[in-house]
Amino acid sequence: MAVWRRLFANPSAAAGLVVILLYAFAALFAPVIAPYGPREMVLANRLKPPAFLEGGSPSHLLGTDHLGYDIFSRILYGARVSLLVGLISVAISLVIGTLLGCIAGYWRGWIDRILSRIADLLMGFPYLLFTIFAMAIIGPGFGNLIIALCFKAWVEFYRLARGEMLTENTKEYVEAARALGRRPVAIIVSEVLPNIYHSLLVLGTLRMGYMIIMEASLSFLGLGIPPSIPAWGSMVSAGRDQMLNAWWVATMPGLAIVGLVLAINLFGEGLREALDPRLRR
């Protein structure tokens, strides 16, 4: 409860959390909120301006694209894709990276050397180029996108968990647990993880925004989510050719990306301040 009080005492973090919850609500209840289906195409309504512009269509809040799709409806359904990709990819990377980092930091030796060299090798590749290469090999699709993102994302969680484990491994409470004959797995799970989880949680929160940007970038390039599924990146890509005469086609989903990622970053920074006692002082 004290963490939540400190979190809500930070106006930017509280605002970020509210915006994230609004996005989640819109994604969850998209079939109820959206006035049109995500694949409901009416060519007669193509490139209609948003309702708030002069000459805009009152039945299309954010206008329509070049195929007659309602942009507001597709943004709502696209929020599902972005949030799911961010949550699932971060969760998988967090579990894998933390597990390997704890193993390497506790037992060290040849396990640590092998895992650290693999992590160093993956860190040498730019993330976007690496995922483009991976998607070009395994092909587009939701599941393949998660695999491509997680293949390198676990490295940051591994490095953080390993560093924290090396630090905690020499402290008195860990030595006392060893002296009592506790198993290494029990020491890691019940003694060390409760003392380092906040660092991993903050990193996971901040990396979720990055994963959403990566998904949008790959969808923009045609390597992420298939075109049949509404995704913000592919919507921006479809509207780049109409920027001069129908700027809303690409701008509206782009603003949706900016709003969600900014809210996640604000909430992540506030969470870091609420959990880290050094920052609170």
Disulfide bonds with the S-S distance in Angstrom:
none
